[in-house]
Amino acid sequence: MAIDILKTVDIIEIMVNYLEEVRPPEEIRKQLDFGYQIEDQSVILTEIRPFWDNPTEYAERGFAKATFIKSKNVWKIFWLRASLKWQSYEPNPEVSTLDEFLEIVDEDKYHCFKG
């Protein structure tokens, strides 16, 4: 089930503000950029890079995911393993807000999100 429209508007505002802070300078964005996707009840942070063999095409790969659990009113945190499977972020598997999720990703204390 998808996130309701009012929550989606809040998510977009939070993510746009977050990306303004963390995106690399304009001159670097052709080599590396960050974005996000909203899929059902999840928000996925993505890394955008050109394909190594065709720099005119870009790949967007998720590296951190927060899934909203409406019944508990929490966000569950996941990181993408090398196997390309989402794994619960065990040091802190749930948070109350999307802002808390973004703080954990930025801190990346255990180097799960950005390596």
C-alpha positions in Angstrom: 0.0 0.0 0.0 1.4 3.4 -1.0 1.9 6.3 1.4 -1.0 8.7 1.5 -0.8 12.0 -0.4 -0.3 14.3 2.6 2.6 12.2 3.9 4.0 12.1 0.3 4.1 15.9 0.2 5.9 16.0 3.5 8.4 13.4 2.3 9.1 15.4 -0.9 9.7 18.6 1.1 12.1 16.8 3.5 14.0 15.1 0.7 14.4 18.2 -1.5 15.8 20.1 1.5 18.1 17.2 2.3 19.4 16.8 -1.2 20.2 20.6 -1.4 22.6 20.0 1.5 24.3 16.8 0.4 24.5 16.9 -3.4 28.0 17.5 -4.7 28.9 20.8 -6.5 27.3 21.4 -9.9 30.6 20.7 -11.8 30.8 17.2 -10.3 27.2 16.0 -10.8 27.9 14.5 -14.2 30.2 12.0 -12.4 28.3 11.6 -9.1 25.0 12.8 -7.9 22.3 11.8 -5.3 18.6 11.4 -5.6 15.7 9.6 -4.1 12.7 7.5 -5.1 9.4 6.9 -3.4 8.2 3.3 -3.9 5.0 2.2 -2.2 5.7 3.0 1.5 9.5 3.3 1.1 11.9 6.2 0.4 15.1 5.1 -1.2 18.2 7.2 -1.4 20.1 6.7 -4.6 23.5 7.3 -6.1 23.6 8.4 -9.7 26.7 7.7 -11.8 27.4 7.3 -15.5 28.0 3.7 -16.8 31.7 3.1 -17.1 31.4 1.9 -20.7 28.9 4.5 -21.8 29.2 7.9 -20.0 26.2 9.3 -21.8 23.9 6.9 -19.9 23.4 6.9 -16.1 22.7 4.2 -13.5 20.7 5.0 -10.4 21.5 2.6 -7.5 19.8 2.6 -4.1 22.0 2.6 -1.0 19.7 3.4 1.9 16.0 2.7 2.4 13.4 3.8 5.0 10.0 2.0 5.0 7.1 3.5 6.8 5.1 1.1 9.0 1.8 2.9 9.5 0.5 0.6 12.2 3.5 1.4 14.4 4.1 4.9 13.1 7.8 4.2 12.6 10.3 4.1 9.7 12.3 0.9 9.4 15.9 1.4 8.1 17.6 -0.8 5.5 20.9 -0.9 3.8 21.8 -2.6 0.5 24.2 -5.5 0.8 26.7 -6.5 -1.9 24.2 -9.3 -2.7 21.8 -6.6 -3.7 19.4 -7.5 -0.9 18.1 -5.0 1.5 19.2 -5.8 5.1 17.8 -4.3 8.3 20.1 -1.7 9.8 20.6 -3.5 13.1 22.4 -0.9 15.1 19.2 1.2 14.8 16.5 -0.6 12.9 13.6 1.9 13.4 13.2 5.6 13.9 10.3 7.9 14.5 10.9 10.4 11.7 12.4 10.6 8.2 14.8 13.3 9.5 16.2 10.8 12.0 16.7 8.3 9.2 18.6 10.9 7.2 20.8 11.7 10.2 21.7 8.1 10.6 22.6 7.8 6.9 24.8 10.9 7.1 26.6 9.7 10.2 27.0 6.2 8.6 28.8 5.1 11.8 29.2 1.5 10.6 29.9 2.3 6.9 26.9 0.4 5.6 25.4 3.1 3.5 28.2 4.9 1.7 31.0 2.4 2.2 
